[in-house]
Amino acid sequence: MSQSESADQQILDIPANTFAETVTLVEHYTPRLFRFRITRPASLRFRSGEFVMIGLPGSVTGERPVFRAYSIASPSWDDELEFFSIKVPGGPLTEHLQRIAVGDTILMKKKPTGTLVLDALLPGKRVYMLSTGTGIAPFASLIRDPETYEKFEQVVLSHTCREVAELRYGQELVAAIKDDPLVSEFAEGRLSSFTSCTREPHPHRERITTAIENGSFFEALGLTRFDPAVDRVMICGSMEMIRDCKALCIKAGLHEGSNARPGEFVVERAFAE
């Protein structure tokens, strides 16, 4: 098949209300995790923390395009879009997505949405961003957005993974903010991070829920337990983690918020495979 024929085939695979964008970077962190960046449509507007549905042309997968929800990991001001993904053997999308290379085409639905946005939280002093695995993606967007620091005096990013190597994406992200010309002055002295690991030796070898319950989470950060008067919480990770963290927030007296009715904590239930 010629290049022009291949391009024509991909055009035929693009559903209505869908952008076709180009991969600009791919970086693999572990056998389970990788990130990629794509061109940003000139007309796309989104709030940091939102997600979009992405997929691949049918000419790549051999069937009709399959779309999955992916949080946008880049901030709303970025010229490109970044995503952080797991690799699922045999997954309808990630089986193929993990093999993408620079220059390949990614399909993306035109409407971003989600509840992990600043608008869904009531004003407060401190915001906690609790994540596991690729659930750090929306927070990768938010901690690089100056608006986050305009609304909160202190920002706490928490990331828990199975293996130490899986924490690298978040660790590099936090380190890079110190040299970011746009965000560094806002984040200096105000962005804190906490990491834990569940299956390998680590200073905090425990689930985030365990660390919150036994107090090691707050002790490591030099903070007190959740206070509805000043603390706000955002949660993204596995369904089990979301359920347990939500229960801890409710137990602490926090109320769940949404885009329609802001509250003291919010969760995101949309995931990749």
Number of C-alpha atoms within 10 A of each C-alpha: 7 7 8 9 10 12 14 11 15 17 14 12 19 21 15 8 9 16 18 23 18 17 19 17 15 18 13 14 14 13 11 14 19 20 19 21 22 22 17 17 15 7 6 11 13 16 20 27 27 25 26 19 22 23 26 27 23 17 16 16 16 9 12 15 19 16 18 18 20 26 32 27 28 25 24 20 15 12 13 15 21 26 22 25 24 19 20 18 12 9 11 17 21 21 14 17 21 22 10 17 15 13 12 16 22 21 21 24 19 17 14 19 18 22 23 30 23 22 16 22 25 17 18 16 13 20 26 20 26 26 26 25 23 29 27 26 28 30 31 26 25 28 27 27 23 17 14 20 21 10 17 18 16 19 23 17 22 21 27 28 25 17 18 17 13 22 21 14 21 22 14 10 13 19 10 13 19 16 11 12 9 13 18 16 15 21 23 11 11 14 19 15 16 18 24 25 23 16 13 15 12 13 9 18 20 21 20 27 19 14 17 17 14 11 14 15 22 16 13 12 12 8 10 10 13 20 14 18 13 14 20 27 26 28 27 27 25 18 13 9 18 22 13 15 25 22 14 16 20 15 11 13 14 22 18 20 21 20 16 9 11 19 20 26 26 27 23 22 14 21 18 19 15
